[in-house]
Amino acid sequence: MWFFKSPEIAFGEDSLSYLDGLEGQRALIVSDATLVQLGYAGRVQALLARRGFAVAVFSEVEPDPAVETVRAGARAMLAFQPDWVIGLGGGSVLDAAKGMWILYERPDVDPEGINPVEKLGLRRKARFVAIPTTSGTGSEATWALVLTNVAERRKMGLGNREDMPDIAIVDPSLVMTMPPRLTADTGLDALTHAVEGFTSLWHNDFADGLCLKSAQLVMVYLRTAYRDGSDIEARSHMHNAATLAGLGFGNSMAALAHGLGHALGGVFHLTHGCCVSLALPYTIEFCLRGEAGSTRYAELAKFLDLPCGSEMEAGMALAAAIRQLEQDVDQPLSLAGCGITANDLEREMDLLIENANRDTQTITSTRSPSNAELCSLFQYLFTGKPVDF
């Protein structure tokens, strides 16, 4: 038995005004310092104040949020006692807000132990609105959250079905000023979610269509959004694509590109979108050489109008199309291109392999790598050589 979870989603132009219908007394906005400075938190605060809410803001979320940050935010919630938690930001903010909300409702829970099995009993104190300001993670439409154990330099994929946002507000006006680099990173993150959501071991009929449509939208519109951020059509489609991919992979799981990407991000502090999208074509090539007929790349390639005469041809065409898109948006195609040195990689290899093995997304890959194969994958990622084993 499996489940399909989704928030109520308000999307499109002026969807932020959906907050006008919110009923309650106290709201705590979780965001970051930049979004507060740019006035985004103020826009949300004004809408809530107009509804009579008392509003507080916690703006201390950093990229790749640490467990300690989540604990601090939970303490702020316990002091303020909100009946609505409003996550406003990119994936780091939304993931942190989920963790804070869980600890607000359940102070006894160890955040590193958040899992899909335990019953949490959320919503006794508050409900949750997620408002993404990037077009990538899809965290507004998933129950997944990624937190960082700073001491161990390890990203942890966590989550419980109860922490799915009650409402997701997907308003393209909030992403119109995203800089090109962030547009590329987050857009390629969405593509990785879509591809892996469709091809993971836990793929299913309910998630497949969402993943296919998201992948198609990214392949069509990311280049335009990157080159001309003022293009409202491209921005709107990319913002929708990110949420669609979140719904898709959030109900089917990601795979090996995320296992490798989380390991790289935790050790080298590269952005999440850069890490997982960098790994994606290499993991496609790796999985192609696993059990015959297990990858579904032919179905995906056919939908994207790529060559698909055989599974091998389809997978290679898909990997090539992804690399071309990455090149077109000036994304590094290797770890060396990200500024990582051969000495860096050799020094950290044992930790990279350990973290990839411990990652929850590695196990849903159609081909499970050995330690030696993980070592080779990281080496191929470094040099940029296509995977041939």
Number of C-alpha atoms within 10 A of each C-alpha: 2 8 9 13 16 21 19 12 19 18 18 16 14 14 16 21 16 15 18 13 10 14 13 16 16 19 25 25 24 27 27 22 13 13 16 16 11 10 11 16 23 15 14 19 22 13 18 23 16 11 16 13 21 16 18 17 19 19 19 16 23 14 16 23 24 20 20 14 19 26 20 15 25 25 16 18 25 16 10 15 17 25 20 23 25 28 31 29 25 24 27 24 29 31 30 29 33 32 28 27 31 27 24 25 19 17 15 9 13 12 20 16 11 20 15 15 9 11 10 18 12 16 16 9 15 18 20 24 26 30 27 29 26 26 31 31 29 31 29 34 31 26 25 27 23 23 25 22 16 15 7 11 18 24 26 22 20 20 24 19 21 18 24 25 27 17 21 28 26 29 23 27 17 21 21 20 14 19 14 16 14 17 27 27 27 28 31 33 28 33 30 31 35 33 27 31 30 32 28 25 19 19 21 18 10 14 24 22 16 21 32 24 19 29 26 17 22 26 18 16 19 27 20 17 27 24 15 15 20 15 14 16 14 23 28 22 20 30 31 24 30 34 28 26 36 31 31 36 32 26 26 28 27 29 32 31 27 30 28 28 26 31 28 31 22 24 20 17 14 18 19 26 26 26 28 29 28 29 26 27 26 24 25 25 20 22 23 26 15 15 10 10 12 16 25 18 27 23 17 23 23 14 14 19 10 19 16 21 11 12 20 18 16 22 27 23 19 26 20 16 17 20 19 14 19 21 12 14 21 14 20 18 22 20 24 15 14 16 13 14 13 13 9 12 21 13 11 13 18 13 18 28 22 14 25 27 21 17 22 19 21 23 20 21 24 23 22 17 20 11 14 9 14 19 18 15 22 22 19 18 23 20 14 17 13 17 19 10 12
